[in-house]
Amino acid sequence: MSESPRLSVIIPFHDCAASIRAILDDLHSQQIAMEIIAVDDASTDGGPAIVTDWAHSHPEYPVRIIHSRHRIYSLGARLEGMRQAAAPVILSLDADDRLLGTQRLRRALHMMEETNCDILHFRTAGILPPSPVHQPLSWTEPFSGHLQGLDIVRAFLACPYPPAQIWNKLLSRQLVRRLVETIPDVRVRYFDVKLLLTLAMLLAREYRSCNELIYEYHMRTFRTSELYAKQVDALYTIHDALLPLFQNTNDDALVSAFQKYMRQRIIIQTGHLCMSLCSGQTFSYPALSAALKEEIFPCLEAETLFHALCTSCNANAARLTNWQSKLSRLCPAPAENHTSPQEAWESLRSARQQAVQGKTITDEELLRYGLLFGRSIASGIGENIRLFSPPFPECSAAPSEDILPVILGGNAAMGSLITGILSPS
């Protein structure tokens, strides 16, 4: 296609030889004047050669391949592609996903050009390999028809699960330039899209939704504990990087909404981390201590893990206590005495001593420890996830690492109970 590109498509990839040709073929089927910017993030397989061969076979599409010798990860690769993009509209895809249909993206692009908005948000279907069945993904759906200014980010943050994905949104070149100029200089290896999209929502001047089902997201069936730990660490980094930009709006309610969003994500990912480490086995203090030292602490500092566990334990305990309160109105039970922070802390120390001596700690006991701990620290939890005041006399910032396995096990027990109630199947 000789006409000027209407769309710049950015595809960051690392070791995607098995999938990248399919997404390139999907782009070809759209018959849109576009440029493709493929950013090779230090691949070790045949992916770069596949992209090169595809480009030679499709000379009608300008394809630029940017090679990085070192890992710059998804954030670095996307930003490099954004700096190179020349078309008025920009789309960033993942190399292991697919596009649906041959006319839908064309219609969405036409809508973007007609309305001259900064963000056009279209719909996504998910598949969980090996099943080819499409599943609705409510957490990716457009959240409003038309918004302008700060109302965009307000509505985004008001979603129960803000749709912070980049691959289901067309972005204007003007917005992308502001994004590249404004984004803080941070290293984020995971959840880069949460950094990019949250900032894009803050900077955008106009948002529109599109009802076209365009993107097929390939969900992953397994995530390691190490990955969850890196995600928790990334969330703290994103919070620290974006908080000053939200504070610059001089909108206290907006700052509070951003902090609530980050806190909720930390609660969720910390819960996943705890349940992943404790999954399918009886609580073992020595095994959990070893896993923390070998898998978790290399990518997540003990103090940050403690902050995250406190935030997650408090939220889980509050949810279970609320359910207990509602059930008690239907079936009254003897009230349990309030547990002071010192008493909760002593119970953790006792549990730790019991575990070191080789005595079994049951799931029910872990659940009780988690509830007592989560309830007792409510006074130390504030809006800012970095400002935490543990209500324990001997604990000014973080406890010694030997107490963390018990807190983690208690949070995992609460998470398992909540999951079992909400999703019994």
C-alpha positions as CSV (number, residue, x, y, z in Angstrom):
1,M,0.0,0.0,0.0
2,S,1.6,3.2,-1.2
3,E,-0.7,5.7,0.7
4,S,0.5,7.2,3.9
5,P,-0.1,5.0,6.9
6,R,-3.3,5.7,8.9
7,L,-2.2,3.4,11.7
8,S,1.1,2.6,13.5
9,V,1.0,-0.9,15.0
10,I,3.6,-1.6,17.7
11,I,4.4,-5.2,18.6
12,P,6.9,-5.8,21.3
13,F,8.1,-9.4,21.4
14,H,10.5,-11.7,23.2
15,D,10.8,-15.4,22.1
16,C,7.4,-15.4,20.3
17,A,8.4,-17.5,17.3
18,A,5.4,-19.7,17.8
19,S,2.8,-16.9,17.6
20,I,4.1,-13.8,16.0
21,R,3.4,-14.8,12.3
22,A,-0.3,-15.2,13.2
23,I,-0.8,-11.7,14.5
24,L,1.1,-10.3,11.5
25,D,-1.2,-12.2,9.2
26,D,-4.2,-10.9,11.1
27,L,-3.0,-7.3,10.5
28,H,-2.5,-8.1,6.8
29,S,-6.1,-9.2,6.6
30,Q,-7.4,-5.8,7.8
31,Q,-6.4,-4.1,4.5
32,I,-5.5,-0.9,6.3
33,A,-2.7,1.5,5.3
34,M,-0.4,0.9,8.2
35,E,3.1,0.7,9.4
36,I,4.2,-2.1,11.7
37,I,6.9,-1.5,14.3
38,A,8.2,-4.8,15.7
39,V,10.4,-4.3,18.7
40,D,12.6,-7.4,19.4
41,D,13.4,-7.5,23.1
42,A,16.5,-9.6,22.9
43,S,14.8,-12.7,21.6
44,T,16.7,-16.0,21.7
45,D,14.5,-17.9,19.3
46,G,13.6,-17.5,15.6
47,G,11.0,-14.7,16.1
48,P,13.1,-11.9,14.6
49,A,13.8,-14.0,11.5
50,I,10.1,-14.8,11.1
51,V,9.3,-11.0,11.2
52,T,12.0,-10.3,8.7
53,D,10.7,-13.0,6.3
54,W,7.2,-11.8,6.7
55,A,8.2,-8.2,5.9
56,H,10.0,-9.4,2.7
57,S,6.8,-11.3,1.7
58,H,4.6,-8.3,2.2
59,P,6.4,-5.3,0.8
60,E,3.2,-3.3,0.6
61,Y,3.4,-2.9,4.4
62,P,6.3,-0.9,5.9
63,V,7.7,-3.0,8.6
64,R,10.4,-1.7,10.9
65,I,12.2,-4.1,13.2
66,I,14.0,-2.6,16.2
67,H,16.5,-5.0,17.8
68,S,17.5,-4.6,21.5
69,R,20.6,-6.6,22.6
70,H,19.5,-6.4,26.2
71,R,16.2,-7.0,27.8
72,I,14.3,-3.8,27.9
73,Y,11.0,-5.6,28.8
74,S,7.6,-4.7,27.7
75,L,7.6,-1.1,28.9
76,G,10.9,-0.2,27.2
77,A,9.9,-1.9,24.0
78,R,6.5,-0.2,23.8
79,L,8.0,3.2,24.5
80,E,10.6,2.7,21.8
81,G,7.9,1.8,19.4
82,M,5.9,4.8,20.4
83,R,8.8,7.1,19.8
84,Q,9.1,5.7,16.3
85,A,5.4,5.8,15.4
86,A,4.5,8.2,12.6
87,A,0.8,7.6,11.8
88,P,-2.0,9.7,13.4
89,V,-3.3,6.7,15.3
90,I,-1.4,4.1,17.3
91,L,-2.2,0.6,18.4
92,S,0.1,-1.6,20.6
93,L,-0.5,-5.3,20.5
94,D,0.9,-8.4,22.2
95,A,2.6,-10.9,20.0
96,D,0.8,-13.9,21.4
97,D,-2.8,-12.7,20.8
98,R,-5.0,-12.4,17.8
99,L,-7.3,-9.9,16.0
100,L,-10.9,-10.9,15.2
101,G,-12.6,-10.3,11.8
102,T,-11.3,-8.4,8.8
103,Q,-13.4,-5.3,8.9
104,R,-13.8,-4.5,12.6
105,L,-10.5,-2.7,13.1
106,R,-11.1,-0.7,9.9
107,R,-14.5,0.5,11.3
108,A,-13.0,1.4,14.7
109,L,-10.2,3.3,13.0
110,H,-12.7,5.2,10.9
111,M,-14.6,6.1,14.1
112,M,-11.4,7.3,15.7
113,E,-10.6,9.5,12.6
114,E,-14.1,10.9,12.5
115,T,-14.3,11.8,16.2
116,N,-10.7,12.9,16.6
117,C,-10.6,11.5,20.1
118,D,-7.5,10.6,22.1
119,I,-8.6,7.1,23.1
120,L,-11.0,4.7,21.3
121,H,-11.8,1.7,23.6
122,F,-13.0,-1.4,21.8
123,R,-14.1,-4.8,23.1
124,T,-12.1,-8.0,23.8
125,A,-12.8,-11.7,24.0
126,G,-10.6,-14.1,25.9
127,I,-9.6,-17.7,25.3
128,L,-8.0,-20.1,27.7
129,P,-5.8,-22.5,25.6
130,P,-6.2,-25.2,24.5
131,S,-10.0,-24.4,24.4
132,P,-10.9,-22.2,21.4
133,V,-14.1,-21.0,23.1
134,H,-14.4,-17.2,23.5
135,Q,-15.1,-16.0,27.0
136,P,-16.4,-12.5,27.9
137,L,-13.8,-10.4,29.7
138,S,-15.8,-7.9,31.8
139,W,-12.6,-6.4,33.2
140,T,-11.6,-5.2,29.7
141,E,-14.9,-3.6,28.6
142,P,-15.4,0.1,27.8
143,F,-16.5,2.0,30.8
144,S,-18.4,5.0,29.3
145,G,-19.6,6.2,25.9
146,H,-18.0,9.6,25.8
147,L,-15.9,11.5,28.3
148,Q,-13.6,14.5,28.4
149,G,-10.8,15.9,30.6
150,L,-10.3,14.6,34.1
151,D,-13.7,12.9,33.9
152,I,-12.0,10.2,31.9
153,V,-9.6,9.1,34.6
154,R,-12.3,9.6,37.3
155,A,-14.6,7.1,35.5
156,F,-11.6,4.8,34.8
157,L,-10.7,4.7,38.5
158,A,-14.3,4.3,39.6
159,C,-14.5,0.9,37.8
160,P,-14.5,-2.1,40.2
161,Y,-11.5,-3.4,38.1
162,P,-10.2,-0.5,35.9
163,P,-9.5,-1.8,32.3
164,A,-5.8,-0.9,32.2
165,Q,-5.0,-2.8,29.0
166,I,-3.3,-1.2,26.1
167,W,-4.1,-3.7,23.3
168,N,-7.8,-2.8,23.2
169,K,-7.4,0.9,22.7
170,L,-6.6,3.1,19.7
171,L,-4.5,6.1,20.9
172,S,-4.0,9.4,19.1
173,R,-0.4,10.4,18.2
174,Q,-0.8,13.6,20.2
175,L,-1.7,11.6,23.3
176,V,1.2,9.1,22.7
177,R,3.7,12.0,22.4
178,R,2.4,13.5,25.7
179,L,2.7,10.1,27.3
180,V,6.3,9.6,26.2
181,E,7.2,13.0,27.4
182,T,5.5,12.7,30.7
183,I,6.1,9.1,31.8
184,P,8.5,8.9,34.8
185,D,11.9,7.3,34.3
186,V,11.3,4.0,36.1
187,R,12.1,0.4,35.5
188,V,8.9,-1.7,35.5
189,R,9.1,-5.2,34.2
190,Y,5.6,-6.3,34.9
191,F,2.2,-4.4,34.8
192,D,3.7,-1.9,32.4
193,V,0.3,-1.5,30.8
194,K,-1.1,-0.3,34.2
195,L,1.5,2.4,34.2
196,L,1.0,3.4,30.6
197,L,-2.8,3.3,30.6
198,T,-3.4,5.0,34.0
199,L,-1.2,7.8,32.8
200,A,-2.9,7.9,29.4
201,M,-6.3,8.2,31.1
202,L,-4.9,11.1,33.2
203,L,-3.5,12.9,30.1
204,A,-6.3,12.3,27.6
205,R,-8.6,15.1,26.5
206,E,-11.3,12.9,25.0
207,Y,-12.4,9.2,25.4
208,R,-14.9,7.3,23.3
209,S,-16.1,3.7,23.4
210,C,-16.6,1.4,20.4
211,N,-18.8,-1.7,20.4
212,E,-16.7,-3.6,17.9
213,L,-15.3,-7.0,19.2
214,I,-11.8,-6.8,17.8
215,Y,-9.2,-8.4,20.1
216,E,-8.7,-12.0,21.2
217,Y,-6.7,-12.2,24.4
218,H,-4.9,-15.4,25.2
219,M,-5.1,-16.0,28.9
220,R,-2.4,-17.8,30.8
221,T,-3.2,-20.9,32.9
222,F,-0.3,-20.7,35.3
223,R,1.6,-18.0,37.1
224,T,4.5,-18.6,39.4
225,S,4.9,-17.2,42.9
226,E,8.0,-15.3,41.7
227,L,5.9,-13.6,39.0
228,Y,3.3,-12.5,41.6
229,A,6.1,-11.1,43.8
230,K,7.4,-9.1,40.9
231,Q,3.9,-7.8,40.2
232,V,3.6,-6.6,43.8
233,D,6.9,-4.9,43.5
234,A,5.9,-3.2,40.2
235,L,2.6,-1.9,41.8
236,Y,4.6,-0.1,44.5
237,T,6.9,1.3,41.8
238,I,3.9,2.5,39.7
239,H,2.3,4.0,42.8
240,D,5.4,6.0,43.6
241,A,5.9,7.1,40.0
242,L,2.4,8.3,39.3
243,L,1.3,9.7,42.7
244,P,3.1,13.1,42.1
245,L,1.3,13.5,38.8
246,F,-2.1,12.9,40.4
247,Q,-1.2,15.3,43.2
248,N,-0.4,17.9,40.5
249,T,-4.1,18.0,39.6
250,N,-4.9,19.5,43.0
251,D,-7.9,17.2,43.1
252,D,-7.9,15.4,46.5
253,A,-10.7,13.1,45.5
254,L,-8.8,12.0,42.4
255,V,-5.6,11.4,44.4
256,S,-7.7,9.3,46.8
257,A,-9.3,7.3,44.0
258,F,-5.8,6.6,42.5
259,Q,-4.5,5.4,45.8
260,K,-7.5,3.2,46.4
261,Y,-7.0,1.6,43.0
262,M,-3.4,0.8,43.7
263,R,-4.2,-0.5,47.1
264,Q,-6.8,-2.8,45.7
265,R,-4.4,-4.2,43.1
266,I,-1.8,-4.8,45.8
267,I,-4.4,-6.6,47.9
268,I,-5.3,-8.9,45.0
269,Q,-1.8,-9.7,43.8
270,T,-0.5,-10.2,47.4
271,G,-3.4,-12.7,47.8
272,H,-2.4,-14.5,44.7
273,L,1.2,-14.6,45.9
274,C,0.2,-16.1,49.3
275,M,-2.2,-18.7,47.8
276,S,0.4,-19.6,45.2
277,L,3.1,-20.2,47.8
278,C,0.7,-22.2,50.0
279,S,-1.2,-24.0,47.3
280,G,-2.0,-27.7,47.6
281,Q,0.1,-28.4,50.7
282,T,-0.1,-28.4,54.4
283,F,1.5,-25.3,56.0
284,S,5.2,-26.0,56.3
285,Y,7.2,-23.2,58.1
286,P,10.7,-24.5,56.9
287,A,9.5,-24.9,53.2
288,L,7.8,-21.5,53.2
289,S,10.8,-19.8,54.8
290,A,13.1,-21.3,52.1
291,A,10.7,-20.3,49.3
292,L,10.7,-16.7,50.6
293,K,14.5,-16.5,50.7
294,E,15.1,-18.3,47.4
295,E,12.2,-17.1,45.2
296,I,10.6,-14.0,46.7
297,F,13.2,-11.8,48.4
298,P,15.4,-11.6,45.3
299,C,12.6,-9.6,43.6
300,L,10.6,-8.2,46.5
301,E,12.1,-6.6,49.6
302,A,11.0,-8.0,53.0
303,E,9.8,-4.6,54.1
304,T,7.7,-4.2,51.0
305,L,6.3,-7.7,51.4
306,F,5.4,-6.9,55.0
307,H,3.5,-3.7,53.9
308,A,1.7,-5.7,51.2
309,L,0.8,-8.5,53.6
310,C,-0.6,-6.0,56.2
311,T,-2.7,-4.3,53.5
312,S,-4.0,-7.6,52.2
313,C,-4.6,-9.2,55.6
314,N,-6.5,-6.1,56.8
315,A,-8.8,-6.2,53.7
316,N,-9.4,-9.9,53.8
317,A,-10.1,-9.8,57.6
318,A,-12.5,-6.9,57.1
319,R,-14.4,-8.8,54.4
320,L,-14.7,-11.9,56.5
321,T,-15.7,-10.0,59.6
322,N,-18.4,-8.1,57.6
323,W,-19.8,-11.4,56.4
324,Q,-19.6,-12.8,59.9
325,S,-21.5,-9.8,61.3
326,K,-24.3,-10.2,58.7
327,L,-24.6,-13.9,59.5
328,S,-24.6,-13.2,63.2
329,R,-27.8,-11.1,62.7
330,L,-29.5,-14.2,61.3
331,C,-27.9,-16.6,63.8
332,P,-26.5,-14.8,66.8
333,A,-23.3,-16.2,68.3
334,P,-21.3,-15.3,71.4
335,A,-19.3,-12.2,70.7
336,E,-15.5,-12.6,70.5
337,N,-13.4,-10.3,72.6
338,H,-11.5,-7.6,70.8
339,T,-7.9,-8.5,70.2
340,S,-5.3,-5.8,70.7
341,P,-2.4,-5.4,68.3
342,Q,0.0,-6.7,71.0
343,E,-2.1,-9.8,71.6
344,A,-2.3,-10.5,67.8
345,W,1.5,-10.0,67.6
346,E,2.1,-12.4,70.5
347,S,-0.2,-15.0,68.8
348,L,2.0,-14.8,65.6
349,R,5.2,-15.2,67.7
350,S,3.6,-18.2,69.4
351,A,2.6,-19.7,66.1
352,R,6.1,-19.2,64.7
353,Q,7.6,-20.9,67.8
354,Q,5.2,-23.8,67.4
355,A,6.2,-24.2,63.7
356,V,9.9,-24.0,64.5
357,Q,9.4,-26.8,67.0
358,G,7.9,-29.0,64.3
359,K,4.3,-28.8,65.5
360,T,1.6,-28.8,62.9
361,I,-0.4,-25.6,62.4
362,T,-3.8,-26.4,60.9
363,D,-5.6,-24.4,58.2
364,E,-8.2,-23.4,60.9
365,E,-5.4,-22.0,63.1
366,L,-3.8,-20.1,60.2
367,L,-7.2,-18.6,59.4
368,R,-7.6,-17.5,63.0
369,Y,-4.1,-16.0,63.1
370,G,-4.8,-14.1,59.8
371,L,-8.1,-12.7,61.1
372,L,-6.6,-11.6,64.4
373,F,-3.7,-10.0,62.7
374,G,-5.8,-8.3,59.9
375,R,-8.3,-6.9,62.4
376,S,-5.6,-5.6,64.8
377,I,-3.7,-3.5,62.2
378,A,-6.7,-1.4,61.0
379,S,-5.4,1.7,62.8
380,G,-2.1,1.5,60.8
381,I,-3.6,1.3,57.3
382,G,-4.0,4.7,55.5
383,E,-4.7,5.8,52.0
384,N,-1.0,6.0,51.0
385,I,0.3,2.5,50.7
386,R,3.8,3.7,51.5
387,L,2.7,5.4,54.8
388,F,2.1,2.5,57.1
389,S,2.4,2.7,60.9
390,P,2.4,-0.9,62.4
391,P,0.6,-0.8,65.8
392,F,3.2,-3.1,67.3
393,P,5.6,-1.6,69.9
394,E,8.6,-3.6,68.8
395,C,8.0,-3.2,65.1
396,S,8.8,0.2,63.6
397,A,9.0,-0.7,59.9
398,A,9.1,-4.4,59.2
399,P,9.3,-7.5,61.4
400,S,12.2,-9.9,61.3
401,E,11.8,-12.2,58.3
402,D,11.1,-15.2,60.5
403,I,7.6,-14.0,61.2
404,L,6.6,-13.4,57.6
405,P,5.7,-17.1,56.7
406,V,3.1,-17.1,59.5
407,I,1.5,-13.9,58.3
408,L,1.6,-15.1,54.7
409,G,0.0,-18.4,55.6
410,G,-2.8,-16.6,57.5
411,N,-3.5,-14.4,54.5
412,A,-3.5,-17.5,52.2
413,A,-6.0,-19.2,54.5
414,M,-8.3,-16.1,54.4
415,G,-7.9,-15.8,50.6
416,S,-8.8,-19.5,50.2
417,L,-11.9,-19.1,52.3
418,I,-13.0,-16.0,50.4
419,T,-12.4,-17.7,47.0
420,G,-14.3,-20.8,48.2
421,I,-17.3,-18.7,49.2
422,L,-17.4,-16.5,46.0
423,S,-16.4,-19.2,43.5
424,P,-17.2,-22.6,45.0
425,S,-16.7,-24.4,41.7
